[in-house]
Amino acid sequence: MIKYLGSKKKMTPFILNTIADFFPNATSVMDLFSGSSCVGYALKKKGYQVFSNDHNFFAYMLAKCYVETDFSYELIKDTSLWIAYLNTLHGSSGYFTSTFCVKSNFFHKSNGEKIDSIREEILHHSLPPALTAILLVSLIEAADKVDSTCGMQMAYLKKFPPRAYKPITLKVPTLLYQSTYGKSLALNLDVLSAAKKIIADVAYIDPPYNQHNYLANYHIWESLALWDKPAHYGIACKRIDCKVRKSIFNYKNLFLSNLSHLLNIIQSKNIILSFSDEGFINSNELKQFLSKHGKLISILSFKYKRYIGSKIGIHNKFGIPVGHSSHSYNKEFLYILEK
Ligand SMILES: C[S@@+](CC[C@H](N)C(=O)[O-])C[C@H]1O[C@@H](n2cnc3c(N)ncnc32)[C@H](O)[C@@H]1O
């Protein structure tokens, strides 16, 4: 799985236990802001039927691979052959190299050239959608292992870390068997549209909790997945559409009204909302707000180490340290709500 801001990877056992404890009869869960797909993957592994949604295309590819696509021997055989072949390709400079290795410094040029060759090859073979998603995820994960960032693509490191010099190598993603409760599904919609379409026993909601836009944080994965070679801007060569593709959940003044709208639309009685103590709404405010939308059954908290960037400190655009972050742990709350 890729490095992802706000990923609940460390918390997945806690989330799974919470669902099992509070909703023991549940067989299906919707993950409406699926991001890295680590929650959907853990849920599917546990046997739930999962409905994942994210409005970014690369996140949809992750969910299509890890949540929607089921393990089969034929598929894994095909995938292994493709990945072995893609790993033999020679690098050839194209959009990726010029944008992310020459105009910016996110990857070593030799890896950028291989990424260009592999992505073009995937495009030219017009493969079935599930296989395409698996190969794109394999490419994104391999690229994530040799990048030169501290986990977000708003900036690159001043000097390549040792991993950036390693040759990129694709691996076969580990797929899961279909849940006995039915086929899981990945969607690529705005959350308000997705919530109208899906019905599940439990809705897990993990919205952005501050102004930072995930598309801008992970613009390279979006461009690699879409392969639309967009115009870009700034030192980080962000996709031009980062300026217009925004989330309605990234605005503090609109957050609660949008969350209210979402809670009204969701067709599940049982809701679990994840929210961080670093978010722009404090716990008391959220508690009062949620009480107006149903019965707030419980609030659970989980303490975990903050994102890697907080250990590195705060730097200006030239990579010069300009401050330290205030603390190295934060708390994530799970609000259990019955509508
Ligand atoms: C906090 S992250 C979710 C992290 C995820 N639970 C994980 O463990 O990786 C929030 C996600 O919501 C997505 N998102 C933001 N606004 C959205 C919207 N309006 N509709 C659908 N997805 C949205 C972002 O792309 C991001 O992946």
The ligand as a Gaussian input file, in Angstrom:
#p B3LYP/6-31G(d) Opt

LIG

0 1
 C       -8.805000      11.068000       5.070000
 S       -8.699000      10.464000       3.444000
 C       -9.278000       8.824000       3.595000
 C       -8.204000       7.900000       4.027000
 C       -8.584000       6.447000       3.955000
 N       -9.576000       6.085000       4.933000
 C       -7.350000       5.591000       4.155000
 O       -7.233000       4.915000       5.169000
 O       -6.495000       5.626000       3.272000
 C      -10.020000      11.273000       2.633000
 C      -10.284000      10.797000       1.217000
 O      -11.491000      11.418000       0.768000
 C      -11.382000      11.662000      -0.616000
 N      -12.390000      12.718000      -0.905000
 C      -12.334000      14.009000      -0.529000
 N      -13.449000      14.660000      -0.898000
 C      -14.233000      13.759000      -1.525000
 C      -15.513000      13.834000      -2.128000
 N      -16.198000      14.984000      -2.158000
 N      -16.037000      12.731000      -2.681000
 C      -15.328000      11.553000      -2.666000
 N      -14.115000      11.426000      -2.110000
 C      -13.569000      12.506000      -1.535000
 C       -9.944000      12.055000      -0.833000
 O       -9.535000      11.827000      -2.164000
 C       -9.223000      11.145000       0.184000
 O       -8.749000       9.976000      -0.432000

